[in-house]
């Protein structure tokens, strides 16, 4: 059975770590120049301050997906409590079902409970999740561009 629930990164970090390289291999750009090297200490510090939301997607207890976001007043709009997506992942075996919808609908309920007013999510254009977000009522508002300018 597929479930989505609020968890803490602190308690779930060791279980999360094996999925991050799979997520990175599938979605990251410039892998030959930018290795996966999360700043776990910063995530944990922000979580301790109540600024992180970590929602998991599980099938029969096994981690199949997650959403990590940051919750804070907007830098330009201090009266607007905002959730900004950091990363999300749904295992490929659960993308054609309702796993993503379950994850994001549970997340929305929790964000509303916390008083979040605005929610930003993103989709990699080379692995587009736009259909999922539009099905959840999101509107596309901006496209980010990337260019490697390092050595």
SULQUI-V777858 format. One record per residue. RES is the residue in one small letter. SS is DSSP state (H for helix, E for strand, C for the rest). OMEGA is omega in whole degrees, -180 to 180 (999 if undefined). Layout:
BEGIN
((RES	SS	OMEGA) (RES	SS	OMEGA))
END
This chain:
BEGIN
((x	C	-179) (x	E	179) (x	E	174) (x	E	-178) (x	E	176) (x	E	177) (x	E	175) (x	C	175) (x	H	-179) (x	H	-178) (x	H	-174) (x	H	-173) (x	H	-178) (x	H	177) (x	H	180) (x	H	-173) (x	H	-180) (x	H	179) (x	H	-176) (x	H	177) (x	H	177) (x	H	178) (x	H	180) (x	H	-179) (x	H	-178) (x	H	-168) (x	H	-172) (x	C	174) (x	C	176) (x	C	-178) (x	C	180) (x	C	-178) (x	C	-174) (x	C	180) (x	C	174) (x	C	-177) (x	C	-176) (x	C	175) (x	C	-176) (x	H	-179) (x	H	179) (x	H	175) (x	H	-178) (x	H	178) (x	H	179) (x	H	177) (x	H	179) (x	H	179) (x	C	179) (x	C	-175) (x	C	-177) (x	E	170) (x	E	180) (x	E	179) (x	E	-178) (x	E	174) (x	E	-177) (x	E	172) (x	E	-177) (x	C	177) (x	C	-178) (x	E	-179) (x	E	-178) (x	E	-179) (x	E	-178) (x	E	172) (x	E	172) (x	E	179) (x	E	179) (x	E	-179) (x	E	180) (x	E	171) (x	E	180) (x	C	179) (x	C	179) (x	C	-174) (x	C	-171) (x	C	178) (x	C	-176) (x	C	177) (x	E	-169) (x	E	170) (x	E	178) (x	E	-179) (x	E	169) (x	E	178) (x	E	167) (x	E	-179) (x	E	171) (x	E	-179) (x	C	-177) (x	H	180) (x	H	-175) (x	H	-178) (x	C	-179) (x	C	177) (x	C	-176) (x	C	-178) (x	H	180) (x	H	178) (x	H	-180) (x	H	-180) (x	H	-175) (x	H	177) (x	H	176) (x	H	178) (x	H	179) (x	H	179) (x	H	-180) (x	H	178) (x	H	178) (x	H	179) (x	H	180) (x	C	179) (x	C	177) (x	C	-178) (x	C	-177) (x	E	-176) (x	E	178) (x	E	175) (x	C	180) (x	C	179) (x	C	175) (x	C	-178) (x	H	179) (x	H	175) (x	H	-167) (x	C	174) (x	C	-177) (x	H	179) (x	H	178) (x	H	-177) (x	H	178) (x	H	176) (x	H	179) (x	C	177) (x	C	176) (x	C	175) (x	C	176) (x	C	-177) (x	C	-174) (x	C	173) (x	C	175) (x	C	177) (x	C	-180) (x	C	176) (x	C	178) (x	C	180) (x	C	177) (x	C	179) (x	C	999))
END
